[in-house]
Amino acid sequence: MGQLTGQYISQSYGGVIHLTTNTGIVTGSSTQLQDGFGTNLGVFLNGQGNVSASSFTGLASNATSASYALTASFVGPTLNQNLTISGSTAGVVKALTISSQTASMDLSTADLFTLTLVSGSNTFLNPTNIKAGQTGILQITQPATISTLSYPSSIKFPAFLAYTASVTSNAIDSISFVTFNTSSLNAVAANKFS
């Protein structure tokens, strides 16, 4: 199979670029597309079928950086259009690690988290990198030896409904939250799913 590197594609019609059947794009690097005069278009292709550019029109009209892949991934910019998804979506579930009895919940890394409390002690939950407009859920598992969870005042529960961990071994609770600023979480809790 031939490799496409440092060349430009001059054949196109109807807004579609056509590659010959024996043309490949080097897997480890991106190839910038050019027009028929050799002018760089600022659009890149790589061997995984990814397309990237400094900006896109249409659904990502104000993008500053973006990447589209054959797996339908979209990375980087703010989407300034309505989005309709006909299939299901699934977020990454991140297990929180505990250091010095503190679990740091970095909201820049996921929306769904799990936490097993420190056995027979208190675990302090510390949310970081809060972003306005984010929603998420934390699942909390009580170990065999009953433990407690504490949290800062930046996690706000409705009046008289502050979260207290279930006092049953291996119980599972959850805290759902939404953010409207970069400093606090509005949260509600549900106890003892098992």
Phi and psi restraints in degrees (value plus and minus 20) as a CYANA .aco file:
   2 GLY   PHI     -92.8   -52.8
   2 GLY   PSI     137.5   177.5
   3 GLN   PHI    -132.1   -92.1
   3 GLN   PSI     119.2   159.2
   4 LEU   PHI    -123.1   -83.1
   4 LEU   PSI      84.8   124.8
   5 THR   PHI    -160.6  -120.6
   5 THR   PSI     111.5   151.5
   6 GLY   PHI      43.2    83.2
   6 GLY   PSI       4.9    44.9
   7 GLN   PHI    -140.1  -100.1
   7 GLN   PSI     150.1   190.1
   8 TYR   PHI    -143.4  -103.4
   8 TYR   PSI     136.8   176.8
   9 ILE   PHI    -124.2   -84.2
   9 ILE   PSI     102.9   142.9
  10 SER   PHI    -127.6   -87.6
  10 SER   PSI     -30.1     9.9
  11 GLN   PHI    -119.5   -79.5
  11 GLN   PSI     100.1   140.1
  12 SER   PHI    -177.5  -137.5
  12 SER   PSI     134.4   174.4
  13 TYR   PHI    -178.2  -138.2
  13 TYR   PSI     132.2   172.2
  14 GLY   PHI      40.1    80.1
  14 GLY   PSI       6.2    46.2
  15 GLY   PHI      55.4    95.4
  15 GLY   PSI      -8.0    32.0
  16 VAL   PHI    -135.5   -95.5
  16 VAL   PSI     113.5   153.5
  17 ILE   PHI    -114.5   -74.5
  17 ILE   PSI     111.7   151.7
  18 HIS   PHI    -131.3   -91.3
  18 HIS   PSI     107.3   147.3
  19 LEU   PHI    -124.8   -84.8
  19 LEU   PSI     124.6   164.6
  20 THR   PHI     -89.3   -49.3
  20 THR   PSI     141.5   181.5
  21 THR   PHI     -86.0   -46.0
  21 THR   PSI     -42.7    -2.7
  22 ASN   PHI    -122.0   -82.0
  22 ASN   PSI      -2.7    37.3
  23 THR   PHI    -118.1   -78.1
  23 THR   PSI     107.6   147.6
  24 GLY   PHI    -141.3  -101.3
  24 GLY   PSI     142.0   182.0
  25 ILE   PHI    -133.8   -93.8
  25 ILE   PSI     112.8   152.8
  26 VAL   PHI     -76.7   -36.7
  26 VAL   PSI     108.4   148.4
  27 THR   PHI     -82.4   -42.4
  27 THR   PSI     -63.4   -23.4
  28 GLY   PHI    -101.0   -61.0
  28 GLY   PSI     -23.6    16.4
  29 SER   PHI    -163.0  -123.0
  29 SER   PSI     144.5   184.5
  30 SER   PHI    -117.1   -77.1
  30 SER   PSI     126.2   166.2
  31 THR   PHI    -131.6   -91.6
  31 THR   PSI     104.6   144.6
  32 GLN   PHI    -103.2   -63.2
  32 GLN   PSI     111.6   151.6
  33 LEU   PHI     -98.1   -58.1
  33 LEU   PSI     127.1   167.1
  34 GLN   PHI    -149.2  -109.2
  34 GLN   PSI     140.2   180.2
  35 ASP   PHI    -103.1   -63.1
  35 ASP   PSI    -196.9  -156.9
  36 GLY   PHI     -85.9   -45.9
  36 GLY   PSI     -31.8     8.2
  37 PHE   PHI    -121.1   -81.1
  37 PHE   PSI     -14.7    25.3
  38 GLY   PHI      63.4   103.4
  38 GLY   PSI      -7.9    32.1
  39 THR   PHI    -103.0   -63.0
  39 THR   PSI     107.8   147.8
  40 ASN   PHI     -83.6   -43.6
  40 ASN   PSI     115.9   155.9
  41 LEU   PHI    -114.5   -74.5
  41 LEU   PSI     -29.9    10.1
  42 GLY   PHI      56.0    96.0
  42 GLY   PSI      -3.7    36.3
  43 VAL   PHI    -135.7   -95.7
  43 VAL   PSI     113.2   153.2
  44 PHE   PHI    -142.0  -102.0
  44 PHE   PSI     126.0   166.0
  45 LEU   PHI    -142.8  -102.8
  45 LEU   PSI     127.9   167.9
  46 ASN   PHI    -151.2  -111.2
  46 ASN   PSI     157.5   197.5
  47 GLY   PHI     -88.1   -48.1
  47 GLY   PSI     -32.9     7.1
  48 GLN   PHI    -110.2   -70.2
  48 GLN   PSI     -15.3    24.7
  49 GLY   PHI      64.5   104.5
  49 GLY   PSI      -9.3    30.7
  50 ASN   PHI     -97.8   -57.8
  50 ASN   PSI     121.5   161.5
  51 VAL   PHI    -139.6   -99.6
  51 VAL   PSI     109.5   149.5
  52 SER   PHI    -154.9  -114.9
  52 SER   PSI     133.1   173.1
  53 ALA   PHI    -178.5  -138.5
  53 ALA   PSI     143.2   183.2
  54 SER   PHI     -91.2   -51.2
  54 SER   PSI     -43.0    -3.0
  55 SER   PHI    -175.8  -135.8
  55 SER   PSI     135.3   175.3
  56 PHE   PHI    -145.6  -105.6
  56 PHE   PSI     134.8   174.8
  57 THR   PHI    -123.3   -83.3
  57 THR   PSI     149.1   189.1
  58 GLY   PHI      67.6   107.6
  58 GLY   PSI    -147.5  -107.5
  59 LEU   PHI     -83.8   -43.8
  59 LEU   PSI     -45.3    -5.3
  60 ALA   PHI    -135.1   -95.1
  60 ALA   PSI      33.7    73.7
  61 SER   PHI     -82.0   -42.0
  61 SER   PSI     -49.1    -9.1
  62 ASN   PHI    -131.9   -91.9
  62 ASN   PSI       5.1    45.1
  63 ALA   PHI     -87.8   -47.8
  63 ALA   PSI     122.5   162.5
  64 THR   PHI    -121.2   -81.2
  64 THR   PSI     -44.1    -4.1
  65 SER   PHI    -176.8  -136.8
  65 SER   PSI     127.4   167.4
  66 ALA   PHI    -181.1  -141.1
  66 ALA   PSI     141.4   181.4
  67 SER   PHI    -166.5  -126.5
  67 SER   PSI     106.2   146.2
  68 TYR   PHI    -130.8   -90.8
  68 TYR   PSI     118.3   158.3
  69 ALA   PHI    -149.8  -109.8
  69 ALA   PSI     148.1   188.1
  70 LEU   PHI     -81.9   -41.9
  70 LEU   PSI     -43.6    -3.6
  71 THR   PHI    -105.1   -65.1
  71 THR   PSI      -9.1    30.9
  72 ALA   PHI      45.9    85.9
  72 ALA   PSI      12.0    52.0
  73 SER   PHI    -105.0   -65.0
  73 SER   PSI     132.6   172.6
  74 PHE   PHI    -158.9  -118.9
  74 PHE   PSI      99.8   139.8
  75 VAL   PHI    -146.4  -106.4
  75 VAL   PSI     116.6   156.6
  76 GLY   PHI      91.5   131.5
  76 GLY   PSI     -95.8   -55.8
  77 PRO   PHI    -103.5   -63.5
  77 PRO   PSI     152.4   192.4
  78 THR   PHI    -102.3   -62.3
  78 THR   PSI     112.2   152.2
  79 LEU   PHI    -107.9   -67.9
  79 LEU   PSI      98.7   138.7
  80 ASN   PHI    -124.0   -84.0
  80 ASN   PSI       5.5    45.5
  81 GLN   PHI    -152.3  -112.3
  81 GLN   PSI     144.7   184.7
  82 ASN   PHI     -86.4   -46.4
  82 ASN   PSI     129.6   169.6
  83 LEU   PHI    -148.6  -108.6
  83 LEU   PSI     105.0   145.0
  84 THR   PHI    -134.1   -94.1
  84 THR   PSI     106.2   146.2
  85 ILE   PHI    -135.2   -95.2
  85 ILE   PSI     101.7   141.7
  86 SER   PHI    -106.2   -66.2
  86 SER   PSI     -38.1     1.9
  87 GLY   PHI    -126.0   -86.0
  87 GLY   PSI    -189.7  -149.7
  88 SER   PHI    -106.0   -66.0
  88 SER   PSI     144.6   184.6
  89 THR   PHI    -144.7  -104.7
  89 THR   PSI     134.3   174.3
  90 ALA   PHI    -161.7  -121.7
  90 ALA   PSI     106.2   146.2
  91 GLY   PHI    -112.0   -72.0
  91 GLY   PSI     139.3   179.3
  92 VAL   PHI     -91.3   -51.3
  92 VAL   PSI     114.4   154.4
  93 VAL   PHI    -120.1   -80.1
  93 VAL   PSI      98.6   138.6
  94 LYS   PHI    -128.1   -88.1
  94 LYS   PSI     105.1   145.1
  95 ALA   PHI    -100.2   -60.2
  95 ALA   PSI     107.0   147.0
  96 LEU   PHI     -98.1   -58.1
  96 LEU   PSI     117.6   157.6
  97 THR   PHI    -117.6   -77.6
  97 THR   PSI     135.3   175.3
  98 ILE   PHI    -136.3   -96.3
  98 ILE   PSI     109.5   149.5
  99 SER   PHI    -149.0  -109.0
  99 SER   PSI     105.7   145.7
 100 SER   PHI      32.2    72.2
 100 SER   PSI      22.9    62.9
 101 GLN   PHI      42.7    82.7
 101 GLN   PSI       0.6    40.6
 102 THR   PHI    -138.6   -98.6
 102 THR   PSI     107.9   147.9
 103 ALA   PHI    -123.1   -83.1
 103 ALA   PSI      94.3   134.3
 104 SER   PHI    -109.5   -69.5
 104 SER   PSI      98.8   138.8
 105 MET   PHI    -121.5   -81.5
 105 MET   PSI      73.6   113.6
 106 ASP   PHI    -101.1   -61.1
 106 ASP   PSI      85.5   125.5
 107 LEU   PHI     -94.4   -54.4
 107 LEU   PSI     -23.3    16.7
 108 SER   PHI    -104.9   -64.9
 108 SER   PSI     -26.0    14.0
 109 THR   PHI    -124.7   -84.7
 109 THR   PSI     -39.6     0.4
 110 ALA   PHI    -191.2  -151.2
 110 ALA   PSI     155.3   195.3
 111 ASP   PHI    -136.4   -96.4
 111 ASP   PSI     -37.4     2.6
 112 LEU   PHI    -139.5   -99.5
 112 LEU   PSI     108.9   148.9
 113 PHE   PHI    -154.2  -114.2
 113 PHE   PSI     134.3   174.3
 114 THR   PHI    -145.3  -105.3
 114 THR   PSI     128.9   168.9
 115 LEU   PHI    -166.7  -126.7
 115 LEU   PSI     106.5   146.5
 116 THR   PHI    -122.8   -82.8
 116 THR   PSI     104.3   144.3
 117 LEU   PHI     -86.3   -46.3
 117 LEU   PSI     136.2   176.2
 118 VAL   PHI     -86.8   -46.8
 118 VAL   PSI     105.9   145.9
 119 SER   PHI     -80.3   -40.3
 119 SER   PSI     105.6   145.6
 120 GLY   PHI      46.4    86.4
 120 GLY   PSI       1.8    41.8
 121 SER   PHI    -167.5  -127.5
 121 SER   PSI    -190.7  -150.7
 122 ASN   PHI    -123.1   -83.1
 122 ASN   PSI     119.0   159.0
 123 THR   PHI    -131.3   -91.3
 123 THR   PSI     110.9   150.9
 124 PHE   PHI    -117.8   -77.8
 124 PHE   PSI     106.1   146.1
 125 LEU   PHI    -115.5   -75.5
 125 LEU   PSI     102.3   142.3
 126 ASN   PHI    -141.3  -101.3
 126 ASN   PSI      81.0   121.0
 127 PRO   PHI     -95.9   -55.9
 127 PRO   PSI     116.6   156.6
 128 THR   PHI    -150.6  -110.6
 128 THR   PSI     143.8   183.8
 129 ASN   PHI      32.8    72.8
 129 ASN   PSI      27.4    67.4
 130 ILE   PHI     -88.8   -48.8
 130 ILE   PSI     114.0   154.0
 131 LYS   PHI    -144.3  -104.3
 131 LYS   PSI     110.1   150.1
 132 ALA   PHI     -78.5   -38.5
 132 ALA   PSI     117.0   157.0
 133 GLY   PHI      72.0   112.0
 133 GLY   PSI     -16.7    23.3
 134 GLN   PHI    -110.0   -70.0
 134 GLN   PSI     126.6   166.6
 135 THR   PHI    -145.3  -105.3
 135 THR   PSI     136.4   176.4
 136 GLY   PHI    -190.5  -150.5
 136 GLY   PSI     155.0   195.0
 137 ILE   PHI    -160.2  -120.2
 137 ILE   PSI     116.9   156.9
 138 LEU   PHI    -134.0   -94.0
 138 LEU   PSI     103.6   143.6
 139 GLN   PHI    -117.4   -77.4
 139 GLN   PSI     108.7   148.7
 140 ILE   PHI    -135.6   -95.6
 140 ILE   PSI     107.2   147.2
 141 THR   PHI    -131.0   -91.0
 141 THR   PSI     108.7   148.7
 142 GLN   PHI    -102.5   -62.5
 142 GLN   PSI     109.2   149.2
 143 PRO   PHI     -92.6   -52.6
 143 PRO   PSI    -198.9  -158.9
 144 ALA   PHI     -82.2   -42.2
 144 ALA   PSI     -56.9   -16.9
 145 THR   PHI    -114.6   -74.6
 145 THR   PSI     101.6   141.6
 146 ILE   PHI     -76.4   -36.4
 146 ILE   PSI     116.5   156.5
 147 SER   PHI    -153.5  -113.5
 147 SER   PSI     153.8   193.8
 148 THR   PHI    -145.9  -105.9
 148 THR   PSI     142.4   182.4
 149 LEU   PHI    -146.8  -106.8
 149 LEU   PSI     111.7   151.7
 150 SER   PHI    -140.5  -100.5
 150 SER   PSI     143.7   183.7
 151 TYR   PHI    -175.8  -135.8
 151 TYR   PSI     140.3   180.3
 152 PRO   PHI     -97.9   -57.9
 152 PRO   PSI     149.9   189.9
 153 SER   PHI     -88.3   -48.3
 153 SER   PSI     -30.2     9.8
 154 SER   PHI     -91.6   -51.6
 154 SER   PSI     -35.8     4.2
 155 ILE   PHI    -115.6   -75.6
 155 ILE   PSI      91.2   131.2
 156 LYS   PHI    -129.3   -89.3
 156 LYS   PSI     104.1   144.1
 157 PHE   PHI    -126.2   -86.2
 157 PHE   PSI     138.5   178.5
 158 PRO   PHI     -79.5   -39.5
 158 PRO   PSI     136.5   176.5
 159 ALA   PHI     -74.3   -34.3
 159 ALA   PSI     112.1   152.1
 160 PHE   PHI      48.1    88.1
 160 PHE   PSI      -8.7    31.3
 161 LEU   PHI    -146.5  -106.5
 161 LEU   PSI      12.6    52.6
 162 ALA   PHI     -82.2   -42.2
 162 ALA   PSI     128.7   168.7
 163 TYR   PHI     -96.5   -56.5
 163 TYR   PSI     113.7   153.7
 164 THR   PHI    -149.0  -109.0
 164 THR   PSI     109.2   149.2
 165 ALA   PHI     -81.2   -41.2
 165 ALA   PSI     122.9   162.9
 166 SER   PHI     -78.6   -38.6
 166 SER   PSI     126.2   166.2
 167 VAL   PHI    -125.6   -85.6
 167 VAL   PSI      17.1    57.1
 168 THR   PHI    -138.8   -98.8
 168 THR   PSI     114.9   154.9
 169 SER   PHI     -75.6   -35.6
 169 SER   PSI     115.3   155.3
 170 ASN   PHI      45.6    85.6
 170 ASN   PSI      -5.0    35.0
 171 ALA   PHI     -87.4   -47.4
 171 ALA   PSI     129.9   169.9
 172 ILE   PHI    -139.7   -99.7
 172 ILE   PSI     103.6   143.6
 173 ASP   PHI    -135.5   -95.5
 173 ASP   PSI     149.9   189.9
 174 SER   PHI    -164.2  -124.2
 174 SER   PSI     128.8   168.8
 175 ILE   PHI    -142.1  -102.1
 175 ILE   PSI     102.0   142.0
 176 SER   PHI    -122.3   -82.3
 176 SER   PSI     122.8   162.8
 177 PHE   PHI    -164.0  -124.0
 177 PHE   PSI     138.4   178.4
 178 VAL   PHI    -158.4  -118.4
 178 VAL   PSI     127.5   167.5
 179 THR   PHI    -138.8   -98.8
 179 THR   PSI     121.7   161.7
 180 PHE   PHI    -141.1  -101.1
 180 PHE   PSI     -21.1    18.9
 181 ASN   PHI    -172.5  -132.5
 181 ASN   PSI    -190.8  -150.8
 182 THR   PHI    -122.5   -82.5
 182 THR   PSI      -5.7    34.3
 183 SER   PHI    -146.1  -106.1
 183 SER   PSI     -30.6     9.4
 184 SER   PHI    -170.6  -130.6
 184 SER   PSI     140.3   180.3
 185 LEU   PHI    -138.0   -98.0
 185 LEU   PSI     109.5   149.5
 186 ASN   PHI    -109.6   -69.6
 186 ASN   PSI     101.4   141.4
 187 ALA   PHI    -150.2  -110.2
 187 ALA   PSI     132.7   172.7
 188 VAL   PHI    -154.2  -114.2
 188 VAL   PSI     128.3   168.3
 189 ALA   PHI    -139.6   -99.6
 189 ALA   PSI     131.3   171.3
 190 ALA   PHI    -151.7  -111.7
 190 ALA   PSI     112.5   152.5
 191 ASN   PHI    -127.0   -87.0
 191 ASN   PSI     131.4   171.4
 192 LYS   PHI      37.7    77.7
 192 LYS   PSI      45.4    85.4
 193 PHE   PHI     -92.5   -52.5
 193 PHE   PSI     -40.6    -0.6
